[in-house]
Amino acid sequence: METKNIFSESGIILTLLLIAIPVIIASILVIIKAKNVVKNFLKKKELEKFNEYLKSLSTEEVQRLELRKKELEYSLSNNELAGDTTPIDEKGLIDNVSEASSLRFIEQKKKSQARPYIEPDLTKLILWYLGCATFWLLFGTTVGEYVGIKFVAPDVDHYSWLSFGRLRPVHTNAVFWGWASLAMLGLAYYVIPRVSNVPIASIKTGYRTLILINTSVVLGSLFLMAGINNGGGEYREYIWPVMALFGIGVIISLRNFYKTIAIRTTKEIYVSNWYIISAMMFLLVIAVIAYWPSWQNGLGETIIQGYYMHQGVGMWFMLFNLGLMYYFLPQQLNKPIYSYSLGILAFWVQILFIL
């Protein structure tokens, strides 16, 4: 007959555990209590030693201790310099004071710059651009997060329109054309009239561009999820009619900005305008070259894809953001631009290098 170990029974283990818990808690309480008793005993011994020390002190030592006690207990009333009595001003030094001169050896606090006036209609247009850009940022990053989930859980869904191959270009193009491009154009509608010292030529044109670009991103995302794409490389997945809507939106805003700069009240063209206008012109050239059907086969398509991606980042985003930077950075630093001529020189060097 096989003999079982008594401690292998779950009931026995549970019983011992239930007994051990109160025993452990009681032991902890006893240790804490004993520690407090020992602490109080030692404290009492210290007090007894201190009392013996006080009894052994001389009269002079006791007086010094009492004096020190008064010193430690002393506190200021916070009225020592002013006092409670009325000041005597026989010379009229206080009563005849009519102004408070500034301290010449201390730098004066500068007033903040007045907020520049912006037309309410233009403010609303810019906020629409930034609001739509924020929506596409949230949409694009959410799709990107879902695409990332598919790396660790590829079978999370079984719908063709949610497959990895269709959602990834939705993510990249929504961020590329929806978020970044709309944000830049919205800020350009603030910078262009500010540096030209004139109102924007047409606010309605700004809304038309906003509608066309949003429409292109919406249709492009739906087509990509439906499996309808250009079959090209990165950021070139939208079919040409979709990109045509985007291009038309850029063209009419380009004309709007050009008309605004043409009626400027200043002689020079501010460096930001050079960068922003050239970026929009380069984008149109890049898009036409990328979608022109003559070289969309074989090695030609590979070469065009490399050109498209590099120029799209370098001549659209970099040029445009440099134009915005030349305006916003001096404003944040509260200093004028270091060198207008160097900005123009850098612009033309970059253009010649790309060409």
C-alpha positions in Angstrom: 0.0 0.0 0.0 1.5 3.4 -1.1 1.9 5.9 1.8 1.1 9.5 0.8 3.0 12.5 2.3 0.7 14.4 4.6 2.0 17.7 3.3 1.0 16.8 -0.3 -2.6 17.3 0.6 -4.0 20.7 -0.4 -6.3 20.8 2.7 -3.4 20.4 5.1 -1.3 23.1 3.3 -4.3 25.5 3.4 -4.8 24.8 7.1 -1.2 25.4 8.0 -1.3 28.6 5.9 -4.3 29.9 7.8 -2.6 29.1 11.1 0.6 30.8 10.0 -0.9 34.1 8.9 -2.2 35.2 12.4 1.0 33.8 14.0 3.2 35.9 11.7 1.1 39.0 12.2 1.1 38.5 16.0 4.9 38.1 16.0 5.3 41.3 14.0 3.1 43.2 16.5 5.1 41.8 19.5 8.4 42.8 17.9 7.1 46.3 17.3 5.8 46.6 20.8 9.0 45.3 22.3 11.0 47.8 20.2 8.8 50.7 21.5 9.3 49.5 25.1 13.1 49.4 24.7 13.0 52.8 23.0 11.0 54.4 25.8 13.3 52.8 28.4 16.4 54.2 26.7 14.8 57.6 26.4 14.0 57.5 30.1 17.6 56.7 30.9 18.8 59.6 28.8 16.4 62.0 30.6 17.7 60.8 34.0 21.3 61.4 32.9 20.3 64.9 31.6 18.6 65.7 34.9 21.7 64.7 36.8 23.7 67.0 34.5 21.4 69.9 35.2 21.7 69.4 38.9 25.5 69.5 38.7 25.5 72.9 36.9 26.6 76.1 38.6 24.5 79.2 38.9 26.3 81.0 36.1 25.9 78.0 33.7 22.2 77.9 34.4 21.9 81.7 33.7 23.7 81.2 30.4 21.3 78.4 29.4 18.2 80.5 30.3 19.7 83.4 28.2 20.2 81.0 25.3 16.6 79.8 25.6 15.4 83.4 25.3 17.6 84.0 22.2 16.2 80.9 20.5 12.6 81.9 21.3 13.1 85.5 20.0 11.4 86.4 16.7 11.1 89.7 14.7 7.8 91.5 14.5 8.4 92.5 10.9 7.8 96.1 11.8 11.3 97.2 12.9 12.1 99.5 10.0 8.7 101.1 9.6 7.5 101.5 13.2 4.1 102.5 14.4 4.6 106.3 14.6 4.1 108.9 11.9 7.4 109.9 10.3 8.6 113.5 10.8 9.2 115.2 7.4 10.3 118.8 8.1 12.1 119.1 4.8 9.2 117.8 2.7 11.2 114.9 1.3 8.2 112.5 1.5 5.1 114.8 1.1 6.4 116.6 -1.9 7.4 113.6 -4.0 5.4 113.7 -7.3 7.1 110.9 -9.2 9.1 107.7 -8.6 12.2 107.7 -10.8 13.5 104.4 -12.1 16.7 102.8 -10.8 19.2 103.5 -13.5 21.5 100.6 -12.6 18.8 98.0 -13.0 17.5 97.0 -16.4 13.9 98.0 -17.0 11.3 95.3 -17.6 10.4 95.3 -21.3 6.8 95.3 -22.4 5.6 92.3 -24.5 5.1 93.0 -28.1 1.6 93.7 -29.2 -0.1 90.8 -30.9 -0.3 91.5 -34.6 -3.7 92.2 -36.1 -5.0 89.4 -38.3 -8.3 89.7 -40.2 -11.0 87.6 -38.5 -11.8 85.9 -41.8 -8.1 85.0 -42.4 -7.9 83.7 -38.8 -10.8 81.4 -39.4 -9.2 80.1 -42.7 -5.9 79.4 -41.0 -7.6 77.6 -38.1 -9.5 75.4 -40.7 -6.2 74.5 -42.3 -4.6 73.6 -38.9 -7.7 71.8 -37.7 -7.9 69.6 -40.9 -4.2 69.0 -40.7 -4.6 67.8 -37.1 -7.4 65.5 -38.1 -5.2 63.9 -40.8 -2.4 63.6 -38.2 -4.6 61.7 -35.8 -6.1 59.6 -38.6 -2.8 58.8 -40.2 -1.1 57.8 -36.9 -4.1 55.7 -35.8 -3.9 53.8 -39.1 -0.2 53.5 -38.6 -0.7 52.1 -35.1 -3.2 49.5 -36.4 -0.7 48.6 -39.2 1.9 48.1 -36.4 -0.4 45.8 -34.6 -0.5 43.6 -37.6 3.2 42.9 -37.2 2.6 41.0 -34.0 -1.0 39.9 -34.8 -1.3 39.4 -38.6 -4.7 37.6 -38.2 -6.4 40.4 -36.2 -8.8 40.8 -39.1 -9.7 39.1 -42.4 -11.0 42.1 -44.4 -9.3 42.8 -47.7 -9.7 46.6 -47.3 -7.9 46.4 -43.9 -5.0 44.3 -45.2 -1.4 45.5 -44.4 -0.6 46.2 -48.1 -3.6 48.6 -48.4 -3.4 50.3 -45.1 0.2 51.2 -45.0 0.0 53.6 -48.0 -3.1 55.0 -46.4 -1.0 55.8 -43.4 2.0 57.3 -45.2 0.0 59.4 -47.7 -2.5 60.8 -45.1 0.4 62.0 -43.0 2.5 63.2 -46.1 -0.3 65.0 -48.0 -3.0 65.5 -45.4 -1.2 66.5 -42.2 2.2 68.0 -43.2 1.1 69.7 -46.4 -2.1 71.2 -45.0 -0.3 72.5 -42.0 2.4 74.2 -44.1 -0.2 75.8 -46.4 -2.2 77.0 -43.5 0.9 78.7 -42.0 1.8 80.1 -45.4 -1.6 81.9 -45.4 -0.4 83.7 -42.2 3.2 84.4 -43.3 2.7 85.6 -46.9 0.4 88.6 -46.1 2.4 89.4 -42.9 5.7 89.8 -44.6 4.1 91.5 -47.6 2.3 94.1 -45.4 -0.9 93.6 -47.4 -4.1 91.5 -47.0 -4.3 88.1 -48.7 -5.5 88.5 -52.3 -8.4 86.1 -51.9 -9.6 84.2 -48.8 -12.1 82.3 -50.9 -9.2 80.8 -52.9 -7.8 79.5 -49.6 -11.0 77.7 -48.9 -11.1 76.2 -52.4 -7.6 74.8 -51.9 -8.6 73.4 -48.5 -11.6 71.6 -50.1 -9.6 70.2 -53.0 -6.7 68.9 -50.9 -9.0 67.3 -48.3 -11.0 65.8 -51.2 -7.9 64.3 -52.7 -6.8 62.8 -49.5 -10.2 61.3 -48.7 -10.6 59.8 -52.2 -7.0 58.6 -52.3 -7.5 56.8 -48.9 -10.7 55.2 -50.1 -9.2 54.1 -53.4 -6.1 52.6 -51.6 -8.3 50.7 -49.2 -10.3 49.4 -52.2 -7.2 48.2 -53.9 -7.1 51.0 -56.6 -3.6 52.5 -56.7 -1.0 53.8 -59.0 1.2 50.8 -58.5 4.3 53.1 -58.1 6.6 53.5 -55.2 6.5 55.2 -51.8 4.2 58.3 -51.6 3.1 57.7 -55.3 0.3 55.3 -54.6 -2.5 57.8 -55.3 -3.9 57.5 -58.9 -3.3 60.5 -61.1 -6.9 62.0 -60.9 -6.5 62.1 -57.1 -3.1 63.9 -57.4 -4.6 66.2 -60.0 -7.0 67.5 -57.4 -4.1 68.1 -55.1 -2.2 69.8 -57.8 -5.1 72.1 -58.8 -5.4 73.1 -55.1 -1.7 74.0 -55.0 -1.9 75.9 -58.3 -4.7 78.2 -57.2 -3.0 78.9 -53.9 0.2 79.6 -55.7 -1.6 82.2 -57.8 -3.2 83.6 -54.7 0.2 84.0 -53.0 1.8 85.5 -56.1 -0.9 88.1 -56.4 -0.5 89.0 -52.7 3.3 89.4 -53.1 2.8 91.5 -56.3 0.8 94.1 -54.5 3.2 94.3 -51.5 4.0 97.7 -50.0 7.7 96.9 -49.5 10.3 97.1 -52.1 12.1 93.9 -51.3 10.6 90.4 -51.4 11.0 88.9 -48.0 13.1 85.7 -48.0 10.2 83.6 -46.7 8.2 84.3 -49.8 11.1 83.1 -52.0 11.1 79.7 -50.3 7.4 79.2 -50.1 6.6 80.2 -53.7 9.5 78.1 -55.0 8.5 75.0 -53.0 5.0 75.1 -54.5 6.4 75.5 -58.0 8.8 72.6 -57.5 6.0 70.4 -56.1 4.0 70.9 -59.3 7.0 70.0 -61.5 7.8 66.9 -59.3 4.2 65.7 -59.5 4.0 66.1 -63.3 7.3 64.2 -63.8 6.3 61.5 -61.4 3.0 60.8 -63.1 3.9 61.4 -66.7 3.2 58.0 -68.5 6.2 58.0 -70.9 8.7 56.6 -68.4 6.5 54.4 -66.1 8.0 51.1 -67.2 11.1 49.2 -66.2 14.2 51.1 -65.1 12.7 54.4 -66.0 10.1 54.0 -63.3 12.8 53.2 -60.7 14.8 56.3 -61.6 11.7 58.5 -61.4 10.7 57.0 -58.1 14.1 57.9 -56.6 13.8 61.4 -58.0 10.2 61.8 -56.7 10.9 60.7 -53.2 14.1 62.8 -52.8 12.7 65.9 -54.4 9.4 65.6 -52.6 11.2 65.8 -49.3 13.9 68.2 -50.3 12.1 70.6 -52.5 8.6 70.5 -51.0 8.9 70.0 -47.3 12.4 71.4 -46.7 12.1 74.5 -48.9 8.6 75.3 -47.5 9.6 74.9 -43.9 12.7 77.0 -44.4 10.5 79.8 -45.6 8.3 79.4 -42.5 11.4 79.2 -40.3 12.8 82.5 -41.7 9.7 84.2 -40.4 8.8 82.4 -37.1 12.4 81.9 -35.7 13.2 85.6 -35.5 9.8 86.3 -34.0 10.4 83.7 -31.3 13.8 85.1 -30.5 12.5 88.7 -30.6 15.3 89.7 -32.9 15.5 90.7 -36.5 16.8 88.2 -39.1 20.6 88.0 -39.0 21.2 88.4 -42.7 18.6 88.8 -45.4 21.2 88.5 -48.1 22.6 85.2 -46.7 19.1 83.7 -46.8 18.7 84.6 -50.5 22.1 83.3 -51.3 21.4 80.0 -49.5 18.2 79.8 -51.5 19.9 80.1 -54.9 22.7 77.8 -54.0 20.2 75.2 -53.1 18.3 75.7 -56.3 21.4 75.4 -58.4 22.6 72.4 -56.5 19.3 70.5 -57.1 19.2 71.5 -60.8 
